[in-house]
Amino acid sequence: MCCRRGHRILIGSLMAFPWLLQCGEFSREEVQRVVTESTETLKRTFKRKLFKRLILLCIVLLLVAYIGSLTLTSDSSGEPRSNREVAHHPQTSLNGDNTEAPRECVLRFMTLNLAHGRSDGPNQIFQKTKKIRSNLDAIAKLLSRVRPDIAALQEADGPSFWSGKFDHVAHLATNAGFEYSARGAHVDGMKISFGTALLSARALKDTLSITFDPTPPTLSKGFLVSTFDWPDAPGMQVDVVSVHLDFSRPSAQRKQVGKMITELSARKRPLIIMGDFNCDWKCDESALRILAQKLELEAYQPEATDLGTFPMRRTRLDWILISPEFQFRKYEVLSDVVSDHFAVVAEIGLGDEYPIRSPR
């Protein structure tokens, strides 16, 4: 029993290391001290027999090698930049018919960090598959209620040993009634696959997954971009993006948005960028602000203090940015607890210079 308890303490401490840093409530030294104390606890449980000490050493080395390998893996194609196929789910209809644009040509968009299906509970590796499915079903109900035309997802898992071994994006597409979905795996190895994704009631095309350069010790991040036709604006193609930036270092975030600026500028289309930016608008060197300035994007009330999306730190990490061709008609942060992040929903229409085609 003592051995089992020490083993659990060590594994839990190692897996919580990046999360504790993200919370901002613990310094690296404090977290390292917790891991060291946990290791010492485990050592004491094995002190009677030499071979058990050797087992301890092997466990620690394997865990370190395992976590380190995840930071270096990228997309399943083996390349950080890859075209992605869009999944078509013609049998689903739970989301209703969103393909007919409203008279004012307003579309609804939503972004949510799925937290690997763990909701706001403990790490997904400690939750049973049934619980993870239940958590995702709650998200599907939220999606069905909000009925976004397009939803951007982060920490969206493919089949992974730590989160039930099934595709979370396909599960949501089926249960929330989205006809199209696409997923980019920015970490894909050691039986773990996750990244960013899009769910859409509108046809998606020219879909591209970009994995940022590795940022050890944190896991790889990236973005997924796809194109759809804006209704009642003949010939207007729009790029919609789901992005997740690194949480540990502003310098890494600035490098990542530099990659986004390069890739998205080359596509030469109006943009709607959604995701977990892991930063706010406050300082001039904010990666979020740099991205908005370089791509001439607008954020909704960037200085507002009542639009927090990450309750643990009471800060605004999740954003929707739009090109000058568009206008925000409505913007809200939902209070539904389905993740450790809140969902953000925006209704977006064309700007005044883009006339709306009269309905037939």
DOMIDO-386350 format. One record per residue (C-alpha): residue in three letters; x, y, z. Coordinates in steps of 0.001 Angstrom, whole numbers, plus 524288, in hexadecimal, padded with zeros to 5 digits. Layout:
# DOMIDO-386350
ALAXYZ;...
# end
This chain:
# DOMIDO-386350
MET800008000080000;CYS80B0E809568038C;CYS81213806757F6BA;ARG805B2808F07EF0F;ARG80371815ED7F606;GLY8114281AB37F37B;HIS81051816DA7E52D;ARG803B681EAA7E390;ILE8098882AA37EA36;LEU8153682ABF7E110;ILE80D49828E77D491;GLY8035B833147D8A5;SER80E0F83CF67DBBC;LEU8150483B027CEDA;MET8088083BFF7C6EC;ALA80429848167CE54;PHE8111884F3D7CC2A;PRO80D29856FE7BFE1;TRP7FF88859707C542;LEU804AF85F177D20A;LEU80D67868547CA78;GLN801CF86C917C248;CYS7F9F386FDB7CE5F;GLY8040487A177D1B1;GLU80286877547E043;PHE80EF886F6E7E1C2;SER81CF58725D7DDE6;ARG8252D868677D6A8;GLU82D248666A7E30D;GLU820F4863467EAF2;VAL81C0A859907E0E0;GLN8296C853307DFF7;ARG8297F851F67EEBC;VAL81C5E84AD77EE4C;VAL82183841567E41D;THR82E0783F2F7EBE6;GLU8269083C977F875;SER81DA1833247F139;THR8297582C027EBDD;GLU82F4282AF37F975;THR82264825857FE87;LEU822C281B197F41D;LYS830E7817EF7F710;ARG82DC48158D8055C;THR8232080BE4801A5;PHE82CFF803D37F9F9;LYS838A7804D680331;ARG8384A7F6C4807EA;LYS83C267F0487FB2F;LEU8465B7F4657F15B;PHE83F0E7EFB47E554;LYS833657F8237E918;ARG83C48803F47E964;LEU84073800997DBB0;ILE832247FFE47D7B3;LEU8303C80D8B7DD60;LEU83B6A812D27D545;CYS835FC80C997C8F1;ILE828898125B7CB7A;VAL82DF88200F7CD35;LEU8368F81F2C7C11A;LEU82B91819D67B8CF;LEU822458248C7BD38;VAL82C2B82F367BA60;ALA82F2D8296D7AD00;TYR820A8827C17AA41;ILE81D01835C57ADB4;GLY828C383B057A668;SER8255A8337179A1E;LEU817D783986799A4;THR81D6A8473B79887;LEU824998436678C3E;THR819D583C6B784DD;SER811FA8439577A9E;ASP8074C8406977106;SER804C98325476D62;SER809DB8352175FD3;GLY8175D837137659F;GLU8178684529760DE;PRO813F38517D76873;ARG80BEF8562875CBD;SER801EC84D2C7569A;ASN7F54284D8074EF6;ARG7E9E28477875643;GLU7DDEF8408075152;VAL7D0A68459C75570;ALA7C7B683B3675B2D;HIS7B9D683B4D755F5;HIS7AEC4836EB75EF7;PRO7A2C08372275620;GLN79AA782EC275F4A;THR79A4A838E476A19;SER78FC18433376B69;LEU78EEC84639779EA;ASN79498853CB777F6;GLY7895D8580C76F56;ASP78AD985E9676225;ASN794F28696A76366;THR7980B869A4754E9;GLU78E038742F751EB;ALA793A98815B755CE;PRO78B5E88AB575DCF;ARG7860B89670756AB;GLU790D889F1575C2F;CYS79AEC894CE75870;VAL79F75892C376666;LEU7A6BA88642769CB;ARG7A965880E077750;PHE7B6EF87C5E77B81;MET7BB87875C4787E9;THR7C8A38721278DC2;LEU7CB39868A7798FE;ASN7D6F3861BC79EDB;LEU7D20D853C37A0E7;ALA7DC2C850BB7AB8B;HIS7DDCA8430F7A5AE;GLY7CFFB83FB07AA0B;ARG7D2C1840E27B88F;SER7C92384C3A7BAC0;ASP7CDF9853CF7C6A4;GLY7D190847517CDCD;PRO7DE778405E7D02D;ASN7E7EF83CD77C566;GLN7E196834707BAEC;ILE7EA8A828E07BDBA;PHE7E3AD827617CADE;GLN7D5FF8273A7C4D2;LYS7CF0781B697BF46;THR7CAE381B067B107;LYS7BCA681B9D7B517;LYS7BF2A828447BC89;ILE7C67782E647B128;ARG7BB5782AEE7A7DB;SER7B1D9830FF7B170;ASN7BA1D83D5E7B203;LEU7BA4B83E3F7A33C;ASP7ABA083BC87A291;ALA7A9EA847E77AB0C;ILE7B1E884F8A7A11D;ALA7A9B4849DC7960B;LYS79D5984E9A79CE9;LEU7A35285C1779E31;LEU7A6D185C2B78FBC;SER79915857C978C2D;ARG79357862AC79457;VAL79C3C86D6E78F26;ARG79BDC868417811A;PRO7A82286EE977C0A;ASP7AA7F86E9A76D75;ILE7B8C186B907706E;ALA7BF258679277D42;ALA7CDCE867EE78008;LEU7D31C85DF1789AD;GLN7E01585CB5790CB;GLU7E5DD8516B7988B;ALA7DD748493478F93;ASP7E16583AEC7908F;GLY7E1FD8305F78678;PRO7E28C8225D78B7E;SER7EB9E8236D79767;PHE7EE4581A1C7A28E;TRP7ECAB824DD7ACB4;SER7DF2A8296F7A850;GLY7D71781D787A4E0;LYS7DD80818EE7982A;PHE7D34981F2778F3A;ASP7D2A182B0978653;HIS7CCCB8363878E2B;VAL7CAC183ED17822D;ALA7C3268346977AC1;HIS7BB3B831B778710;LEU7B74B840037881E;ALA7B4788413F7798E;THR7AB47835A777A29;ASN7A47683920786DC;ALA7A33A847B77846B;GLY79F35846487763C;PHE7AA5184C9876EA5;GLU7AB64848727608C;TYR7B9EE84B7A75F3A;SER7C5A684A237682A;ALA7D46784AEF76735;ARG7DEF58481977141;GLY7ED6C84B6677188;ALA7F5EE8432677A92;HIS8011984B6E77FC9;VAL80547840A478912;ASP804628331C78336;GLY80C68828367892C;MET80D8581EBA7948D;LYS7FEE681BDB79306;ILE7FB4D82A167954F;SER7F576832A678AAA;PHE7EFF18404578C9E;GLY7EFD784DF078700;THR7E62D857967812C;ALA7D9A185508779B0;LEU7CE0385B05772B2;LEU7BFC3856DA7729F;SER7B77B85CEB767F0;ALA7A9BA85D3C7629A;ARG7AFA4862B37560F;ALA7B88B85C0474C62;LEU7C70685D7974F5B;LYS7D22385CD47457D;ASP7E0AD85F93743F9;THR7E30785AFF751EB;LEU7F0C885C0C75769;SER7F699857EC76473;ILE802B585F077696B;THR80A8285A2A77510;PHE8133F8645477B6C;ASP8217B8619C77E61;PRO8234F859AB78AE9;THR8238F86163797B0;PRO8288E857B07A1D7;PRO8253A854D57AC85;THR8174F8584E7A834;LEU8102F8505C79DFA;SER80F4D8548978FC8;LYS804BE85E1878B91;GLY7FFBB862B077E53;PHE7F4238670677654;LEU7EA7F861F276C49;VAL7E57E86A8E7613E;SER7DA9C867BD75794;THR7D2BD86F5674D84;PHE7C40F8710E74BF6;ASP7BB618794274323;TRP7B4AD884AA749B0;PRO7A6178843174677;ASP79FD688F4573ECE;ALA7AD388947473AD7;PRO7B02488E0B72DB7;GLY7BE4C88A0972C3D;MET7C20888DB373A31;GLN7CA59882F074031;VAL7CDEA883FA74E86;ASP7D8AB87D3F75633;VAL7D48D8789B763B0;VAL7DF1F874BE76D75;SER7DFA986CF677A14;VAL7EC3C86FB878192;HIS7F2B686BF178E62;LEU7FED78734A792EC;ASP8091E86F1D79CD6;PHE805C98728E7AAEF;SER81330873477B132;ARG81AE787E197AA6C;PRO8170888AD37A388;SER823138898C79AE2;ALA81E2D87C6A795CB;GLN810C08824C7935F;ARG8168C88D6D78B61;LYS81E24883C67831F;GLN811CB87BD4780F0;VAL809AA8877C77C89;GLY814C588B0077362;LYS812A887DE076CDC;MET804158807776C33;ILE8063688DBA765EF;THR80EE0887C275B72;GLU805B487C8975833;LEU7F8D5883E3758C5;SER7FDA288FD775151;ALA8016188714745F7;ARG7F36688202744C7;LYS7EE4188FDD74210;ARG7E08D88DDC7476A;PRO7D857894B0751CE;LEU7DA8C88E7A75F11;ILE7D30488A0776AEF;ILE7DCD2884FD774FE;MET7D80487E2578149;GLY7DEAC876F278C28;ASP7E602875F4798ED;PHE7F0D088021797E5;ASN7F57D87E3D7A5E9;CYS7F78D88CEC7A6E2;ASP7EFFD8998F7A7FC;TRP7F08D8A70B7A1CA;LYS7F7358AE717ACCC;CYS805248B0EE7A846;ASP80A818B5FB79B60;GLU8126E8A973799D1;SER8066C8A0BA79B31;ALA8069C896517907E;LEU7F7FE8984778EEF;ARG7F9A08A6DD78C87;ILE804E48A49278310;LEU7FCC489AF377B35;ALA7F1578A46977A99;GLN7F9E28AFC67766A;LYS801838A87776BF8;LEU7F5778A235765CC;GLU7ECBE8AE2F7680D;LEU7E33C8A6A977080;GLU7D93A8ABCA77A22;ALA7D6D38A662787BD;TYR7CA128A8D278ED8;GLN7CC128B28A79A00;PRO7DA1B8AE2D79C7A;GLU7DB5D8B62F7A8F6;ALA7CECA8B0ED7AF05;THR7D02C8AAFE7BC9B;ASP7C37B8A3337BCC5;LEU7C67A899957B1C9;GLY7CF4B8900C7B8FA;THR7CFE2882597B343;PHE7D91687B347BC91;PRO7D2D887B237CA19;MET7DEAB875BE7D13D;ARG7E684881FD7CE3D;ARG7DAEF88AFA7CBC3;THR7E0CB88F3E7BEE6;ARG7DD1C88FDE7B099;LEU7E4B1885AB7A8E9;ASP7DACF881FC79E64;TRP7D81F88B8C79354;ILE7D19988D8F78630;LEU7D848896C077C89;ILE7D27A89B7C76FA8;SER7D72B8A24576347;PRO7D2548AFF975F84;GLU7C8698A9E075638;PHE7C04D8A5C176208;GLN7B9748AB8D76DC6;PHE7B6218A5D077B02;ARG7A7568A5DE77CD1;LYS7A79089EA5789D6;TYR7B21D89929792C5;GLU7B0E28917B79F62;VAL7B824888627A885;LEU7AFB987CE17ACB0;SER7AF82878C47BAF4;ASP7AD0986A407B82A;VAL7B72D861F67BF4D;VAL7BB27857DB7B52A;SER7C9E285A407B5A3;ASP7D3DD861D67BD88;HIS7D16386C8F7B362;PHE7C4A78737C7B02E;ALA7BF8C873627A243;VAL7BF588800979A6D;VAL7B46E8829279098;ALA7B3EA88D9A78697;GLU7AA0B8914A77C41;ILE7B12D89737770AE;GLY7AC0589E45764C0;LEU7B1B88A52F75912;GLY7B6058B34075A58;ASP7ADF88BE65754EE;GLU7B5FB8BF0374874;TYR7B1998B141744D6;PRO7A37D8B1BB73FFE;ILE79A8C8A676743B8;ARG793F689F7E7389B;SER785458A00A73A17;PRO77EF5892E573D4A;ARG7779C88CA37321F;
# end
